[in-house]
Amino acid sequence: MSQLPACPKCQCEYTYESDNLIVCPECFYEWDPATLSNEAEETSVMVLDSNGNALQNGDSVIVIKDLPVKGAPKPLKAGTKVKNIRLTDGDHNISCKIDGLGAMALKSEFVKKA
């Protein structure tokens, strides 16, 4: 019997095959293992913080210098901790939500991994 991969959504190890798909009995997620590996390779974005540490989705970071915010009366202060970041493509490669300021995009060169 071959070893099937764990569910990418809930990490359940009791997956089973159904036609060309693999099915998770706990969360009912169905996926094609060939397309899932291709999507993972395409969506991997290497983002480094100011110290050269690799960042991932869901990490927490700390702002290292005061940053002006368009439309806000005060800047984003150095030392502000930002939780649960999302990595994106483009110039501002971190998307996050900051208490008191709302959703915004940051450049990875102005943060360090917490």
N, C-alpha and C positions, 0 to 999 in steps of 0.2 A: 504494500500500500504506500503510495507516494505522500509526502508531506505537503499539505496545502498551506498557503500563507495565511497569516492572521488578518482579520478584518481591518482595513485602513481607517475606518470610522471609529469603532469601539474597541479594537484590539482583541476581539474574541478569537479564541484559538479553535473553536468548533465549527469551522467553515466546511462547506461541502460543494461539490460540483453539480451543476445543472446545465446540460447542453454545453455551450462554450463559456458559460459564466461561472463565477464562484459566488456563493450565497452565504450570508451570515444569518444564522438562526436567531440571534439575539436582537439585532437592529434591522434586519431584513434588507440590508444593503446588498446590491448585486453589482458586480464589476467584472470586466474582462481583464485578466491579468496582463495581457500584451499591451493594451492601450493604457492601462494604469501606469506601467513603468515608463512608457513614452511621455505621458503627461508630467510625471515627476521630474524627468530629465529636462523638459522644456521650461517648467516653471521654477526651477531652482535658480535663485538670484543670489550672488555672492555679495553681501554688503558688509563692510568693515567699519568699526567705530573709529574714533580719533586715535586710539591706542593700537589699532590693527587687529582687534578681536573680531571674530565673525559673529554677526547678529543673525537671529532667527525670529520667525513669527512667534509672538507671545512673550518675548524677552522684556525685561525692564531695563530702562536706560536712565542716565542722569545727564542733564544739560550742563555743559562745561563753561558756557559764557552767556552773558545777557544777550537775548535775541529780540530785536524789535518785531512787533506783531502788527500787521496792517489792520487798521480799524480799531485797535485797542489803545486805551490811554496809557498803559504801562507795558514795559517789556516783559518777556518771559525770563525770569531770574535764573542765574547760574545756580546749580544745586537742586533744581526742580526734578523730582523723580517722575518718570513717565512709565506707566505699566501697560502691559499687553499691546506691544507695537505690532504693526503689520508692515511687511516689506513690499515696496512697489518699484516699478521701473520709472526712470526719469531722473530729473535733477534733484528733486526732493524725494528721497527714496524711503522715507519712513512716514507712515500714516498712523495717527494716534488721536486719542481724545484726552485733553488735559482739563482737570477740574478748574472751573472758573473761566476758562477760555474756550472750551469746546473742541470740535474736531479741527485738526490742522496737520500740515505736512512739515517734516523737519529734514534737514540734511544730516547724513550720518557723520559728517566731519565735525559737528558741533555737539556730539553726545559720546558718552562712554558707557560701557556695559555695567549694569549694577551688580 
